[in-house]
Amino acid sequence: MVEISDLETGRRLISNGDLSDALNLLVEKGDRQESYYDHIISLKGRYHNLEKKFNSAVISSDSYDTELNKIRADVIAIMRDIEDSERHEKELKIQKISLAEETDNQKLIQEYISNGEIGDALAELKKWIDSINSEEYDSSDYANEAVILISTYNRLNEAKANGTISTSELELGFDRIRNAALALSKKISESPKKKIEQKEKQEQIERSAASFVEESILALTKREKTLKTQAILWYIIGFLSLITGVWVALTYINFNTIDTDSVIKIIYQIFKSLFVIGLLVAASRYAFNLGKTYMNEALKNADRIHAISFGKFYLQVFGTNIKSEDLKDVFKDWNTSKESPFVNLDSNDFDPKILEAMLKFLEVMKGKGKE
């Protein structure tokens, strides 16, 4: 498990330019069950691949520095998250120890009341309320309730001493004070439990959300690169189809090599050239449209990454106060509801309808022949 001292060592290594050693330290000390561990392994792989590319002169010095700074920033962010998690765990341990002490106070009050020592129970209750941390409790309300109970108890004792209250009324009053004191001590004792449960639930939300965000960003980034590569590939195919069509037009439609005395040969050559050129133009159009579609999908993934990154920023800034409803709202727009461009692809956009054009041309030629 990564300790605070390990994080300090890691920061010192990074400041000295030993990013590789810092990553090795985090991998060695890290817990495989924690959500951050896979991210550290991924960053280590990215770092080694970057070093290989740079040493092989595959990338420039500027590109190397840019990517290295990104990896370094991600490592520092993970270390900060680990440190926050460690501090939260220590705070929870302290609160649980405090909770055990408060349980002892509650038992002592119950013991006083069961022995009929209501005054001692109220004194212990007031002492307990005065000693609690106002940041963890709403102690002012508890103190007011305790003061009312003590005041009521004192009035009952005065009435008893003056003989102005019956035994039944006195017992009824003492019973009410006993029940109220027990209820108040229970309320005080359960208050930190609820806060601890709420804090643990909050940390679980933060860990789960952080893990989801990292996995989603990595997956979407990879998909965006794949879609952009496919888009560029289809653009290249479309461009080559156009160039080939121009080359075919210049090569085949050369009337100097055609026997102009033979009308059939001329028509055959024209139709053959038009057919080939039409197919190439159709292929080019298909490739350009498909490339555009892939690029639109890539841009949608970029928008998703931007939306998730905003959610990640929100988590980092308001993580300690965020609620499940807020979490749902901040990430609600990450999965865009726009229809995929692939749905709008129509085969009619790519059909050159060469056969129809040829039939119309033959009808025209046939009509002219009759004339």
C-alpha positions in Angstrom: 0.0 0.0 0.0 1.3 3.5 -0.9 2.1 5.5 2.2 2.4 9.3 2.5 6.1 8.9 2.8 6.2 7.0 -0.5 4.3 9.9 -2.2 6.8 12.4 -0.9 9.6 10.2 -2.3 7.8 10.0 -5.6 7.4 13.8 -5.8 11.1 14.2 -5.1 12.0 11.8 -7.8 9.7 13.6 -10.3 11.2 17.0 -9.4 14.7 15.5 -10.0 13.6 14.2 -13.5 13.4 10.6 -12.4 9.9 9.9 -13.7 10.6 6.3 -14.4 11.7 5.6 -10.8 8.6 7.4 -9.5 6.4 5.1 -11.6 8.3 2.0 -10.5 7.8 3.1 -6.9 4.1 3.5 -7.3 3.8 0.2 -9.1 5.8 -1.6 -6.4 4.0 0.0 -3.4 0.5 0.2 -5.1 -2.4 -2.1 -4.3 -3.6 -4.1 -7.3 -7.2 -3.9 -6.0 -7.2 -0.1 -6.1 -8.7 1.7 -9.1 -5.6 3.8 -9.7 -3.3 0.8 -10.1 -4.3 0.0 -13.7 -3.9 3.7 -14.6 -0.4 3.7 -13.2 0.5 0.6 -15.3 -0.9 2.3 -18.4 1.2 5.5 -17.7 4.3 3.4 -17.2 3.7 1.7 -20.6 3.1 5.1 -22.2 6.4 6.4 -20.7 8.4 3.4 -22.0 6.9 3.6 -25.5 7.7 7.4 -25.5 11.3 6.7 -24.5 11.7 4.1 -27.3 10.2 6.4 -29.9 12.5 9.3 -28.8 15.6 7.1 -28.7 14.8 5.8 -32.2 14.3 9.3 -33.5 10.7 8.5 -34.4 9.4 11.7 -32.8 10.8 15.2 -32.4 12.1 16.7 -29.2 9.1 19.0 -28.9 6.6 16.1 -29.3 8.6 14.2 -26.7 8.5 17.0 -24.2 4.8 17.6 -24.7 3.9 14.0 -24.2 6.3 13.7 -21.2 4.6 16.7 -19.5 1.2 15.0 -20.0 2.4 11.8 -18.4 4.1 13.7 -15.6 0.9 15.7 -14.9 -1.2 12.5 -14.8 1.2 10.9 -12.4 1.1 13.9 -10.1 -2.7 13.9 -10.2 -2.8 10.2 -9.3 -0.4 10.8 -6.4 -2.6 13.7 -5.2 -5.7 11.4 -5.3 -3.9 8.7 -3.3 -2.8 11.2 -0.7 -6.4 12.5 -0.3 -7.6 9.0 0.0 -5.0 8.2 2.7 -6.0 11.3 4.7 -9.7 10.4 4.5 -9.0 6.9 5.8 -7.0 8.4 8.7 -9.8 10.8 9.5 -12.3 7.9 9.4 -10.1 5.9 11.9 -10.0 8.9 14.3 -13.8 9.3 14.0 -14.3 5.6 14.7 -12.1 5.8 17.8 -14.1 8.9 18.9 -17.3 6.9 18.2 -16.2 4.1 20.5 -15.6 6.7 23.3 -19.0 8.2 22.7 -20.6 4.7 23.0 -19.0 4.4 26.4 -20.5 7.8 27.4 -23.9 6.5 26.3 -23.5 3.3 28.3 -22.5 5.3 31.4 -25.7 7.5 31.1 -27.8 4.4 30.7 -26.2 2.9 33.8 -26.9 6.1 35.8 -30.5 6.1 34.7 -31.0 2.4 35.4 -29.7 3.0 38.9 -32.1 5.9 39.4 -29.4 8.5 39.4 -31.1 10.9 37.1 -29.1 13.9 38.2 -25.8 12.2 37.6 -27.0 11.0 34.2 -28.0 14.6 33.2 -24.7 16.0 34.5 -22.8 13.4 32.5 -24.9 14.2 29.4 -24.2 17.9 29.7 -20.5 17.2 30.2 -20.5 15.0 27.1 -22.3 17.6 25.0 -19.8 20.3 26.1 -16.8 18.1 25.1 -18.0 17.2 21.6 -16.7 18.8 18.4 -19.1 21.4 17.1 -17.9 20.6 13.5 -19.2 17.0 13.7 -22.4 17.7 15.7 -25.0 20.4 15.9 -24.1 20.7 19.5 -26.1 23.9 20.1 -29.4 22.0 19.7 -28.2 19.2 22.0 -27.1 21.7 24.6 -30.5 23.4 24.6 -32.2 20.1 25.1 -29.9 19.2 27.9 -30.4 22.5 29.6 -34.2 22.1 29.4 -34.0 18.6 30.9 -31.8 19.8 33.8 -34.1 22.8 34.4 -37.1 20.5 34.5 -35.4 18.0 36.8 -34.5 20.8 39.2 -38.0 22.2 39.2 -39.4 18.7 40.0 -36.9 18.4 42.9 -37.9 21.8 44.2 -41.6 20.9 44.0 -40.9 17.6 45.8 -39.0 19.5 48.6 -41.9 22.0 48.9 -44.5 19.3 48.9 -46.4 20.9 46.0 -46.4 17.9 43.7 -48.0 14.5 44.1 -46.0 11.3 44.0 -47.6 10.1 40.7 -46.9 13.5 39.0 -43.3 13.3 40.3 -42.8 9.8 38.9 -44.4 10.8 35.6 -42.0 13.8 35.3 -39.0 11.7 36.2 -40.0 9.0 33.6 -40.3 11.7 30.9 -36.8 13.1 31.8 -35.3 9.6 31.8 -36.8 8.8 28.4 -35.7 12.1 27.0 -32.2 11.8 28.3 -31.9 8.3 26.8 -33.2 9.5 23.5 -30.8 12.5 23.5 -27.8 10.3 24.3 -28.8 7.9 21.5 -29.2 10.8 19.1 -25.7 12.1 19.9 -24.2 8.7 19.7 -25.7 7.9 16.2 -24.9 11.3 14.7 -21.2 10.5 14.0 -22.2 7.0 12.7 -24.4 8.7 10.0 -21.6 11.1 9.2 -19.1 8.3 8.8 -21.4 6.3 6.6 -22.1 9.4 4.5 -18.4 10.1 4.2 -17.6 6.5 3.2 -20.4 6.5 0.7 -19.1 9.8 -0.7 -15.6 8.4 -1.0 -17.0 5.3 -2.7 -18.8 7.5 -5.2 -15.6 9.5 -5.9 -13.5 6.4 -6.4 -16.0 4.7 -8.7 -16.6 7.9 -10.6 -12.9 8.5 -11.0 -12.3 5.0 -12.3 -15.2 5.3 -14.7 -14.0 8.6 -16.0 -10.4 7.4 -16.6 -11.6 4.2 -18.4 -14.1 6.1 -20.5 -11.6 8.8 -21.5 -9.0 6.2 -22.5 -11.6 4.1 -24.5 -13.0 7.2 -26.2 -9.5 8.6 -27.1 -8.6 5.2 -28.6 -11.8 5.1 -30.6 -11.4 8.7 -31.8 -7.9 7.9 -33.1 -9.2 4.8 -34.9 -12.1 6.6 -36.5 -9.8 9.5 -37.6 -7.4 7.0 -39.1 -10.2 5.3 -41.0 -11.6 8.6 -42.2 -8.2 9.6 -43.6 -7.8 6.2 -45.2 -11.1 6.6 -47.0 -10.2 10.2 -48.1 -7.0 8.8 -49.6 -8.9 6.1 -51.4 -11.4 8.7 -52.8 -8.6 10.9 -53.9 -6.8 8.0 -55.6 -10.1 7.0 -57.3 -10.4 10.6 -58.7 -6.8 10.6 -60.0 -7.3 7.2 -61.6 -10.5 8.4 -63.2 -8.7 11.3 -64.7 -5.9 9.0 -65.9 -8.4 6.7 -67.5 -10.1 9.6 -69.2 -6.8 10.8 -70.7 -5.6 7.4 -71.7 -8.6 5.6 -73.1 -10.4 8.5 -74.8 -7.8 9.1 -77.5 -9.5 9.4 -80.8 -6.1 9.4 -82.6 -5.9 5.7 -82.0 -9.5 4.8 -82.9 -10.6 3.8 -86.4 -12.9 6.8 -87.1 -14.4 4.9 -90.0 -16.0 2.4 -87.7 -18.9 3.9 -85.8 -19.3 0.8 -83.7 -15.7 1.0 -82.5 -16.1 4.6 -81.6 -19.3 4.0 -79.7 -17.7 0.9 -78.0 -14.7 2.9 -76.9 -16.8 5.8 -75.6 -19.1 3.4 -73.6 -16.1 1.5 -72.2 -14.4 4.7 -71.1 -17.5 6.2 -69.6 -18.3 3.0 -67.8 -14.8 2.8 -66.2 -14.7 6.5 -65.4 -18.3 6.3 -63.9 -17.3 3.4 -61.6 -14.2 5.3 -60.5 -16.2 8.5 -59.8 -18.8 6.5 -57.9 -16.1 4.8 -55.9 -14.5 8.2 -55.2 -17.8 9.7 -54.1 -18.5 6.7 -51.9 -15.0 6.9 -50.3 -15.4 10.7 -49.6 -18.8 10.2 -48.0 -17.6 7.3 -45.9 -14.6 9.3 -44.9 -16.8 12.2 -43.9 -19.0 9.8 -41.8 -16.0 8.4 -40.0 -14.7 11.9 -39.3 -18.1 12.9 -37.9 -18.0 9.9 -35.6 -14.5 10.9 -34.5 -15.7 14.4 -33.7 -18.6 13.1 -31.7 -16.1 11.1 -29.6 -14.1 14.2 -29.1 -17.2 16.0 -27.8 -17.8 13.1 -25.4 -14.3 13.3 -24.1 -14.8 17.1 -23.6 -18.0 16.5 -21.6 -16.4 13.8 -19.5 -13.4 16.0 -18.9 -15.7 18.7 -17.5 -17.3 16.1 -15.2 -13.8 15.1 -14.1 -13.0 18.8 -13.3 -16.2 19.0 -11.4 -15.3 16.0 -9.3 -11.9 17.3 -8.5 -13.2 20.7 -7.4 -16.4 19.7 -5.6 -15.6 16.0 -4.8 -16.1 16.3 -1.1 -19.6 17.9 -1.4 -20.9 16.2 -4.5 -24.1 14.1 -4.3 -25.3 11.3 -6.5 -27.9 13.6 -8.1 -25.2 16.1 -8.9 -23.0 13.4 -10.3 -25.8 12.3 -12.6 -26.5 15.8 -13.8 -22.8 16.7 -14.5 -22.3 13.5 -16.7 -25.7 13.5 -18.3 -24.5 15.1 -21.6 -21.4 12.9 -22.1 -23.2 10.4 -24.3 -24.6 12.6 -27.1 -28.0 11.6 -28.3 -27.4 12.7 -31.9 -28.1 10.1 -34.5 -25.0 8.3 -35.9 -24.0 9.6 -39.4 -23.9 5.9 -40.6 -27.7 5.8 -40.3 -28.0 8.5 -42.9 -25.9 6.7 -45.5 -28.0 5.9 -48.6 -27.0 3.6 -51.4 -28.5 6.1 -53.9 -25.7 8.5 -53.0 -23.1 6.1 -54.4 -25.0 4.5 -57.3 -23.7 6.1 -60.6 -26.7 4.6 -62.5 -24.4 4.0 -65.5 -26.7 1.4 -66.9 -29.6 3.8 -67.0 -27.5 6.4 -68.7 -26.3 4.0 -71.3 -29.8 2.9 -72.1 -30.9 6.5 -72.5 -27.9 7.2 -74.8 -28.8 4.1 -76.9 -32.4 5.4 -77.3 -31.1 8.8 -78.4 -28.7 7.2 -80.9 -31.5 4.9 -82.2 -33.8 7.8 -82.7 -31.1 9.7 -84.7 -30.5 6.6 -86.8 -34.1 6.5 -87.9 -33.9 10.1 -88.9 
